[in-house]
Amino acid sequence: MSISGNQKAIMMKEKLNADFTKKGVFTGLFSGFTWGLNSVLLGLALSMIPVMGENVAIFAIPLAAACINDSFAGLWLLLYNGGAGRLKEVLRSLKTFPGQMVCVAALLGGPIANGGYLLGISLAGSAYALTITALYPIVGALLSRIFLKQQIVPRVWAGMLLSVVGAIVISYVPPEGVNSETFYLGLLFASLAALGWGAEAVLAVFGMSMIDPKVAINIRQLTSGLFLAIVILPIVGGWVVVSQVFTLPGTLGAFAIVGLAAAISYLAWYKANTTIGVAKGMALNGTYVMWGVIFSVVFLKSPLTQNLVIGSLLVVIGATLVAINPKEFFKKGEVA
Amino acid sequence: MADTLPLRFRMLHYVSTVKKASPDEIMKALKPEYGTEKQFTKKVFADHLLDMKANHILEDNDVELDDKGELLIYYSINDEGRRLLKKYLPKGWNQT
C-alpha cells in the first residue's frame, strides 16, 4: 500500500467518524425536540383525566401518568425491536451485568428521579424545584467525568452552562416564598431528581458499551413502567387513576401517542449519549425545555414572554457551543 | 455451552480473540451464532463498531483501501475493552 493510498484511507476513516459524530449531535437535538413534544402532549393527555380531588391530583395522577407513559413507551419499543428482529437481544442483555445495570439506571431515572421531581415541586414550589432539576445535565457530565472518565472540553462546559441558565430562565416563575417546614425537604427531593437523571445516563452509557442502545432503552422503559405499576402506584393510590384512564378510549389513545413520543425521544437520547458522550447528549437533550415552550406558544397559543425569548436564545447559543466541534474528535482518534 | 451474548458484547469478545478484524471478518466469524437473525446486517455491525470506538473500548488505527478503493477498517481491542471483558464477561465465556 502506497503512502498516499494509506493517507487517503485515514482521511476516509476520519470523515466516517466525523459523520458518525455529526449524526449523534442531530440525534441528541432530535431527542430534545421529541421530549418537548412529549411534555406538551402529556399536558394535553393529563387535562383529559376527570377531576378526582386534590389529594389524587398531587401525587397519584402525575405518578400514574409517568407509569402509563413509560409502559406505553416500553410496548412501542417492543414492537420496534420485534420488527427489527431484536427481541432475543432483550433477554440476552438482561442476563448480563451491563444489562442489569440498565435496569438500575431505569429505577434511578424513572421512579426515583420522577418521584423526586414531583415531590420537589409540591413541597418546595416550582420556582426552586425546576431550577434545581434543570441542573441535571451538569450532574450527568460531572458523573461521566468521574465514573466513565469521559473528557469534557471547556467549550462544552460553557455551552452546557448557558443552556442550563437558559432553561432556568424559561421555566422561571416568581417564588412564592419560603413558607413551610417542608421547603428544605422539597429542595432535597429536587436534588435527588437531578442526581437520578444524571446517574441514569452514566449507568446506561456504561451498559451500552456492551449492549445495543435500542435494546437498553426498551429495558429501561419496561423496568420503569413495571416498577411504578407494582411498587409505587399502590402506595400513592395511583391505580384508581390508571383504571379511570382505561375506561376512556380517547384519553387512553392520547396516552398511547404520548408514549410513542417518549419512546422515540428516549431512543434518540440513549443513542446520542453513547455516540457523543453523556455531557453532549444531555446538554442537547436539555433543549427540550425550549422546544416544549415553543410548542405551547405555536399550538396552544400560550403567550410569548420575554423570559421565553431570552431563555431560548441562551439555550440555542449553549447547544451550538456544545454541538460544534472544531476537529476535536480527529485529535482523539490520533491520541488513541 | 454458555448463553448467547448480546451481539455487541459478542463482537467485543470476538475482537479480543484476534489481533485485528474487519467488519466482514467479524460477520463471517459470528455467522454460525447470529446468521439467521434479522439484525445480522453489515449496517448493524458497522454501527456497533463505531459506537464501541466512540466509547474508547476499540481502536480503529489500522486502515487501508481495498481493491475497489473502498475503506477497510481493522478494529482491535484496547486495554479498557479488555478490562471490561475481564470484569463482566459471563461465566462460561473465556477471554483469550
Interface residues (C-beta under 8 A of the other chain):
Chain A: M1 G5 N6 K8 A9 I10 M12 K13 L16 N17 F20 T21 G24 A84 G85 R86 K88 E89 R92 S93 K95 T96 F97 P98 G99 V205 M208 S209 M210 I211 D212 P213 V215 T274 T275 I276 G277 G333 A336
Chain B: D3 T4 L5 P6 L7 R8 F9 L12 E37 K38 Q39 H48 L50 D51 M52 K53 A54 N55 H56 I57 E59 D60 N61 V63 E64 L65 L71 L72 I73 N78 L84 Y88 P90
